[in-house]
C-alpha cells in the first residue's frame, strides 16, 4: 500500500513560501519620519542645482552655442586627452592593481595609501606637485629638458599627464577589488599546466577581471574628462592646446554665461551616459 504522506509536503510547499502574517516580509516597511525628512532634504539638495541648470539653459540658442568652433575644439581636445589618459592608466594601472592584490611585499598597505592619495588630494595641489616633478626646473623635468629637449608643462601632453594623475586611482581601485574577488585557483591551475605567471595573467586572469577593468576604465575616463584643477595648474588654459571643456566652462562663465551653461549641459550629458554604462555593474542588486 502506497504511503501518500510523502507527497503532501510538495502540495503544501507554496503555502510555506508565503510570508507569514506579522513577519517582516509580510508587512509594509514604513519609513520613520526622522529619517524621511533629512533624506528628502538631501535629495533636493543634490537635484536642485541640476534642475536649475536645465531650467536656465538657453534652449533656443543652444544649437548656435554648441556649433561654435571654440566649443568643438575644446570638446575634441577633452575627448582626445581623456581617452589618452585612460589608455595610459590601463597600461600602468592594471599591473599596479595586480601587484597590490596578488603580491606580498613589505609596506603594501602604505603603497596602496599612496596610490589612492590623488582621490583625496586637492587637484590644484596635484598640479603643483606635477610642476615640481615635471616642470623645467622639476626633479625629473630638468633632465627631460636638458637631455631630450622635452617640455611637459603647458602642452597637450601635460594635460594627459594631469588627467592620468587624478584618474588612474579609480581604475586601480576597481581592478584591485575585482582581482581580490576572483578565484586565484584558476591561475594556480594554469601554473600547474606549465604556464608562466605572465601567461596565466594574460590568458586566465584578464578574461576573468575584464568587467572590472571596463568599469574602472569608464570611471577613469569620466574623471579625466571633468578634471580642472590639476590641468589648469600644470598645463594652463591655451585654446586649441590645453583648453579642455571644464576650462572652457570656467572661461565662458566670466564673459558669456549662456555659453558656460551650454558647455555644462554637454558635460552633464556625458556624466549621465557614464552612469548608464555603469548601471548594470554597480547599480543593480546582485
C-alpha positions as a Python dict, from the first residue, in 0.01 Angstrom:
ca = {
    (1, 'X'): (0, 0, 0),
    (2, 'X'): (140, 337, -106),
    (3, 'X'): (212, 597, 160),
    (4, 'X'): (55, 923, 38),
    (5, 'X'): (207, 1130, 317),
    (6, 'X'): (532, 1174, 119),
    (7, 'X'): (355, 1377, -149),
    (8, 'X'): (180, 1614, 89),
    (9, 'X'): (481, 1843, 153),
    (10, 'X'): (500, 1912, -220),
    (11, 'X'): (145, 2037, -223),
    (12, 'X'): (194, 2238, 93),
    (13, 'X'): (525, 2393, -19),
    (14, 'X'): (370, 2702, -186),
    (15, 'X'): (194, 2778, 142),
    (16, 'X'): (523, 2766, 335),
    (17, 'X'): (689, 3006, 89),
    (18, 'X'): (426, 3268, 152),
    (19, 'X'): (529, 3532, 408),
    (20, 'X'): (364, 3476, 741),
    (21, 'X'): (125, 3728, 879),
    (22, 'X'): (311, 3965, 1105),
    (23, 'X'): (653, 3874, 965),
    (24, 'X'): (887, 4148, 832),
    (25, 'X'): (829, 4027, 475),
    (26, 'X'): (453, 4035, 508),
    (27, 'X'): (401, 4389, 627),
    (28, 'X'): (496, 4713, 456),
    (29, 'X'): (802, 4887, 589),
    (30, 'X'): (709, 5236, 695),
    (31, 'X'): (986, 5494, 674),
    (32, 'X'): (1038, 5677, 1004),
    (33, 'X'): (969, 6048, 977),
    (34, 'X'): (1301, 6144, 1145),
    (35, 'X'): (1478, 5963, 857),
    (36, 'X'): (1241, 6061, 579),
    (37, 'X'): (1269, 6437, 625),
    (38, 'X'): (1652, 6460, 609),
    (39, 'X'): (1655, 6211, 321),
    (40, 'X'): (1418, 6429, 118),
    (41, 'X'): (1624, 6739, 203),
    (42, 'X'): (1943, 6565, 89),
    (43, 'X'): (1780, 6451, -234),
    (44, 'X'): (1651, 6801, -303),
    (45, 'X'): (1993, 6948, -231),
    (46, 'X'): (2152, 6718, -490),
    (47, 'X'): (1885, 6760, -755),
    (48, 'X'): (1812, 7132, -727),
    (49, 'X'): (2136, 7255, -893),
    (50, 'X'): (2084, 7015, -1183),
    (51, 'X'): (1724, 7125, -1222),
    (52, 'X'): (1835, 7489, -1215),
    (53, 'X'): (2087, 7414, -1488),
    (54, 'X'): (1814, 7267, -1707),
    (55, 'X'): (1567, 7546, -1630),
    (56, 'X'): (1812, 7828, -1704),
    (57, 'X'): (1960, 7663, -2012),
    (58, 'X'): (1937, 7878, -2328),
    (59, 'X'): (1747, 7617, -2526),
    (60, 'X'): (1673, 7848, -2820),
    (61, 'X'): (2034, 7950, -2873),
    (62, 'X'): (2174, 7613, -2766),
    (63, 'X'): (2241, 7484, -3122),
    (64, 'X'): (2426, 7803, -3204),
    (65, 'X'): (2629, 7782, -2883),
    (66, 'X'): (2727, 7421, -2938),
    (67, 'X'): (2825, 7466, -3305),
    (68, 'X'): (3085, 7736, -3241),
    (69, 'X'): (3442, 7637, -3336),
    (70, 'X'): (3570, 7705, -2982),
    (71, 'X'): (3326, 7457, -2830),
    (72, 'X'): (3410, 7183, -3078),
    (73, 'X'): (3782, 7241, -3032),
    (74, 'X'): (3751, 7216, -2654),
    (75, 'X'): (3530, 6907, -2685),
    (76, 'X'): (3770, 6741, -2928),
    (77, 'X'): (4067, 6813, -2704),
    (78, 'X'): (3879, 6685, -2399),
    (79, 'X'): (3785, 6359, -2567),
    (80, 'X'): (4134, 6300, -2705),
    (81, 'X'): (4312, 6378, -2378),
    (82, 'X'): (4065, 6180, -2163),
    (83, 'X'): (4099, 5878, -2393),
    (84, 'X'): (4479, 5903, -2391),
    (85, 'X'): (4482, 5936, -2012),
    (86, 'X'): (4258, 5629, -1982),
    (87, 'X'): (4486, 5431, -2211),
    (88, 'X'): (4791, 5531, -2010),
    (89, 'X'): (4607, 5439, -1690),
    (90, 'X'): (4528, 5095, -1832),
    (91, 'X'): (4889, 5031, -1931),
    (92, 'X'): (5036, 5106, -1588),
    (93, 'X'): (4728, 5082, -1365),
    (94, 'X'): (4626, 4721, -1432),
    (95, 'X'): (4973, 4581, -1344),
    (96, 'X'): (4977, 4805, -1036),
    (97, 'X'): (4638, 4671, -929),
    (98, 'X'): (4762, 4313, -978),
    (99, 'X'): (5068, 4392, -766),
    (100, 'X'): (4853, 4525, -482),
    (101, 'X'): (4605, 4237, -499),
    (102, 'X'): (4826, 3935, -563),
    (103, 'X'): (5181, 4012, -447),
    (104, 'X'): (5300, 4024, -89),
    (105, 'X'): (5577, 4270, -5),
    (106, 'X'): (5669, 4491, 290),
    (107, 'X'): (5477, 4816, 302),
    (108, 'X'): (5197, 4709, 70),
    (109, 'X'): (4939, 4898, 274),
    (110, 'X'): (5149, 5212, 258),
    (111, 'X'): (5185, 5178, -120),
    (112, 'X'): (4808, 5135, -152),
    (113, 'X'): (4756, 5452, 51),
    (114, 'X'): (4992, 5641, -180),
    (115, 'X'): (4811, 5510, -488),
    (116, 'X'): (4475, 5629, -357),
    (117, 'X'): (4611, 5963, -233),
    (118, 'X'): (4509, 6155, -550),
    (119, 'X'): (4147, 6069, -468),
    (120, 'X'): (4152, 6296, -164),
    (121, 'X'): (4431, 6533, -267),
    (122, 'X'): (4302, 6872, -390),
    (123, 'X'): (4353, 6880, -769),
    (124, 'X'): (4534, 7214, -750),
    (125, 'X'): (4785, 7059, -510),
    (126, 'X'): (4827, 6774, -757),
    (127, 'X'): (4900, 7028, -1031),
    (128, 'X'): (5162, 7198, -816),
    (129, 'X'): (5320, 6859, -740),
    (130, 'X'): (5330, 6780, -1112),
    (131, 'X'): (5501, 7112, -1178),
    (132, 'X'): (5764, 7039, -914),
    (133, 'X'): (5821, 6693, -1063),
    (134, 'X'): (5795, 6751, -1440),
    (135, 'X'): (5844, 7126, -1479),
    (136, 'X'): (6152, 7269, -1645),
    (137, 'X'): (6316, 7303, -1304),
    (138, 'X'): (6145, 6997, -1161),
    (139, 'X'): (6302, 6688, -1014),
    (140, 'X'): (6258, 6491, -1338),
    (141, 'X'): (6162, 6769, -1578),
    (142, 'X'): (6501, 6938, -1572),
    (143, 'X'): (6665, 6622, -1700),
    (144, 'X'): (6399, 6571, -1965),
    (145, 'X'): (6456, 6927, -2083),
    (146, 'X'): (6837, 6919, -2083),
    (147, 'X'): (6884, 6566, -2217),
    (148, 'X'): (6595, 6523, -2461),
    (149, 'X'): (6453, 6874, -2505),
    (150, 'X'): (6113, 6756, -2376),
    (151, 'X'): (5894, 7014, -2204),
    (152, 'X'): (5574, 6884, -2048),
    (153, 'X'): (5403, 7180, -1873),
    (154, 'X'): (5158, 7390, -2075),
    (155, 'X'): (5135, 7131, -2352),
    (156, 'X'): (4874, 6880, -2460),
    (157, 'X'): (5092, 6606, -2317),
    (158, 'X'): (5081, 6792, -1987),
    (159, 'X'): (4701, 6775, -1999),
    (160, 'X'): (4718, 6397, -2044),
    (161, 'X'): (4960, 6360, -1752),
    (162, 'X'): (4747, 6576, -1524),
    (163, 'X'): (4434, 6380, -1609),
    (164, 'X'): (4615, 6049, -1565),
    (165, 'X'): (4737, 6156, -1221),
    (166, 'X'): (4386, 6218, -1091),
    (167, 'X'): (4203, 5943, -1285),
    (168, 'X'): (4426, 5636, -1255),
    (169, 'X'): (4340, 5565, -886),
    (170, 'X'): (3977, 5499, -988),
    (171, 'X'): (4096, 5231, -1228),
    (172, 'X'): (4339, 5078, -979),
    (173, 'X'): (4076, 5054, -705),
    (174, 'X'): (3821, 4894, -938),
    (175, 'X'): (4063, 4638, -1082),
    (176, 'X'): (4216, 4554, -745),
    (177, 'X'): (3871, 4486, -600),
    (178, 'X'): (3788, 4261, -893),
    (179, 'X'): (4117, 4075, -857),
    (180, 'X'): (4054, 4014, -487),
    (181, 'X'): (3710, 3875, -568),
    (182, 'X'): (3844, 3647, -846),
    (183, 'X'): (3941, 3294, -750),
    (184, 'X'): (4323, 3259, -763),
    (185, 'X'): (4296, 2883, -806),
    (186, 'X'): (4247, 2931, -1181),
    (187, 'X'): (4590, 3092, -1203),
    (188, 'X'): (4736, 2813, -990),
    (189, 'X'): (4581, 2552, -1217),
    (190, 'X'): (4731, 2723, -1521),
    (191, 'X'): (5069, 2727, -1349),
    (192, 'X'): (5049, 2351, -1282),
    (193, 'X'): (4992, 2301, -1655),
    (194, 'X'): (5319, 2474, -1735),
    (195, 'X'): (5203, 2830, -1795),
    (196, 'X'): (5422, 3113, -1675),
    (197, 'X'): (5290, 3380, -1439),
    (198, 'X'): (5255, 3628, -1724),
    (199, 'X'): (5082, 3373, -1949),
    (200, 'X'): (4839, 3284, -1670),
    (201, 'X'): (4770, 3653, -1617),
    (202, 'X'): (4716, 3716, -1988),
    (203, 'X'): (4514, 3403, -2073),
    (204, 'X'): (4328, 3338, -1745),
    (205, 'X'): (4319, 3641, -1517),
    (206, 'X'): (4247, 3914, -1772),
    (207, 'X'): (3930, 3747, -1908),
    (208, 'X'): (3807, 3697, -1550),
    (209, 'X'): (3856, 4061, -1448),
    (210, 'X'): (3750, 4217, -1779),
    (211, 'X'): (3424, 4361, -1632),
    (212, 'X'): (3618, 4528, -1352),
    (213, 'X'): (3869, 4670, -1597),
    (214, 'X'): (3589, 4805, -1814),
    (215, 'X'): (3414, 4967, -1518),
    (216, 'X'): (3738, 5118, -1392),
    (217, 'X'): (3825, 5247, -1739),
    (218, 'X'): (3488, 5418, -1773),
    (219, 'X'): (3527, 5580, -1432),
    (220, 'X'): (3881, 5693, -1511),
    (221, 'X'): (3770, 5833, -1847),
    (222, 'X'): (3486, 6029, -1687),
    (223, 'X'): (3715, 6161, -1414),
    (224, 'X'): (3975, 6266, -1672),
    (225, 'X'): (3711, 6437, -1882),
    (226, 'X'): (3598, 6651, -1589),
    (227, 'X'): (3942, 6737, -1450),
    (228, 'X'): (4002, 7107, -1389),
    (229, 'X'): (4238, 7196, -1104),
    (230, 'X'): (4545, 6991, -1193),
    (231, 'X'): (4502, 7069, -1561),
    (232, 'X'): (4489, 7446, -1530),
    (233, 'X'): (4780, 7444, -1282),
    (234, 'X'): (5011, 7215, -1476),
    (235, 'X'): (4902, 7267, -1837),
    (236, 'X'): (4746, 7613, -1837),
    (237, 'X'): (4448, 7732, -2038),
    (238, 'X'): (4552, 7779, -2400),
    (239, 'X'): (4272, 7740, -2660),
    (240, 'X'): (4338, 7460, -2903),
    (241, 'X'): (4629, 7322, -2700),
    (242, 'X'): (4534, 7278, -2334),
    (243, 'X'): (4182, 7425, -2301),
    (244, 'X'): (3953, 7132, -2222),
    (245, 'X'): (3579, 7150, -2162),
    (246, 'X'): (3593, 7229, -1787),
    (247, 'X'): (3842, 7508, -1854),
    (248, 'X'): (3622, 7640, -2135),
    (249, 'X'): (3326, 7644, -1894),
    (250, 'X'): (3527, 7844, -1641),
    (251, 'X'): (3641, 8094, -1903),
    (252, 'X'): (3297, 8130, -2061),
    (253, 'X'): (3134, 8188, -1722),
    (254, 'X'): (3324, 8515, -1693),
    (255, 'X'): (3229, 8650, -2035),
    (256, 'X'): (2931, 8454, -2172),
    (257, 'X'): (2720, 8273, -1909),
    (258, 'X'): (2494, 8126, -2178),
    (259, 'X'): (2790, 7954, -2339),
    (260, 'X'): (2903, 7826, -1999),
    (261, 'X'): (2559, 7673, -1940),
    (262, 'X'): (2565, 7511, -2284),
    (263, 'X'): (2906, 7357, -2218),
    (264, 'X'): (2789, 7241, -1877),
    (265, 'X'): (2495, 7064, -2040),
    (266, 'X'): (2738, 6873, -2260),
    (267, 'X'): (2936, 6755, -1959),
    (268, 'X'): (2610, 6670, -1780),
    (269, 'X'): (2504, 6454, -2074),
    (270, 'X'): (2839, 6276, -2068),
    (271, 'X'): (2804, 6210, -1695),
    (272, 'X'): (2457, 6062, -1745),
    (273, 'X'): (2595, 5839, -2020),
    (274, 'X'): (2868, 5717, -1784),
    (275, 'X'): (2612, 5634, -1515),
    (276, 'X'): (2406, 5444, -1772),
    (277, 'X'): (2715, 5247, -1875),
    (278, 'X'): (2788, 5151, -1515),
    (279, 'X'): (2428, 5079, -1416),
    (280, 'X'): (2439, 4706, -1486),
    (281, 'X'): (2764, 4670, -1296),
    (282, 'X'): (2721, 4874, -979),
    (283, 'X'): (2364, 4992, -955),
    (284, 'X'): (2165, 4672, -964),
    (285, 'X'): (2121, 4440, -673),
    (286, 'X'): (2310, 4115, -702),
}
